[in-house]
Amino acid sequence: MASDSATVGQALDGAAATLSDAGIPEARHEALRIWADLNRQSPAEVLLKRDRVANEVDAQRFFRAVGHRAAGQPLAYVTGWAGFRRLTLISDSRALIPRPETEGLVDAALELVSTGIAADIGTGTGAIALALRSEGKFDEVLGVDLSSDALELARNNGILTGVPVTWLEGDLVGPLAGRQLDLLVSNPPYLTEAEYDTLDRSVRDYEPGMALVAGEDGQKVLRRLMYEAPAVVRRGGWIAVEVDCRRADDTARVAAAAGWTNVSVRDDLFGRARYVLAQRGSSA
Ligand SMILES: C[S@@+](CC[C@H](N)C(=O)[O-])C[C@H]1O[C@@H](n2cnc3c(N)ncnc32)[C@H](O)[C@@H]1O
């Protein structure tokens, strides 16, 4: 713990030692990130001012956050911020922390369609919907989630970023009844119950279970999406979903069985089969 006259640098050293003792691999880097994010400064700014005496309130808040991180809380929840593509979003336990592989889903979707109307089903922090709206040329983007907590966070992120998205609470495509989308994107829950049980505690203890688990075979939500989405996607429109790489081919088969055409599986940036893309033909 920093004394009354500890400098920022000394606070960072103390925090790095605490995090390292707790088994956090990049302890020094994380200590710097926590101080920088809590004080809305860049890491470079913090380092430039490291010889200044740390304000007592800032130091107390910092060491409280470091304690949470040492206890296993994910970094994005500790700092309250998560980066997603060009956006910096508020992140807390109301929604899943956006993952790097999901950034690739946005690329895959934008390559298919970037105009008209798009929706993000299971929007969480709002990351995909906000990225589609800010990077594409869509007339409207809608973000849907069953969780009112997640939707409240998404709404806050919409206000923070100034990106206009229509937020709707409800079950999958239910709130979109009567719409004819050009693009439907989703990173739905896709783990089996057994897989969820083996996840790291830092995920299970902090991130919402309903964001991750989809029944015994992990396909419950994706299966529903493939069969229910044609009601709200126009003929010739597209669906782009993130899947578990172990079940990408299975999801592609479900899409074809549900009547989608031009079904393809794409790899993520780590070379894992992650995205299933399909177009609504005449029979879906
Ligand atoms: C894997 S998280 C994805 C969050 C965000 N889109 C992202 O990529 O970071 C899945 C999201 O789907 C939501 N969800 C789960 N079941 C749903 C359902 N039946 N209808 C709508 N949203 C659902 C969860 O609340 C969660 O926010």
The ligand as an ORCA input file, in Angstrom:
! r2SCAN-3c Opt
* xyz 0 1
  C     -21.796    -14.019    -26.100
  S     -22.714    -12.639    -25.485
  C     -22.325    -11.463    -26.758
  C     -22.333    -10.049    -26.298
  C     -21.839     -9.069    -27.376
  N     -22.632     -9.159    -28.580
  C     -20.393     -9.350    -27.700
  O     -20.130     -9.933    -28.764
  O     -19.503     -8.996    -26.899
  C     -24.385    -13.137    -25.821
  C     -25.462    -12.115    -25.482
  O     -26.718    -12.697    -25.857
  C     -27.696    -12.354    -24.887
  N     -28.772    -13.360    -24.983
  C     -28.781    -14.636    -24.505
  N     -29.933    -15.256    -24.839
  C     -30.657    -14.363    -25.563
  C     -31.945    -14.399    -26.186
  N     -32.703    -15.506    -26.145
  N     -32.393    -13.304    -26.822
  C     -31.631    -12.164    -26.878
  N     -30.396    -12.063    -26.308
  C     -29.924    -13.152    -25.659
  C     -26.943    -12.338    -23.577
  O     -27.609    -11.573    -22.610
  C     -25.599    -11.752    -24.022
  O     -25.598    -10.348    -23.878
*
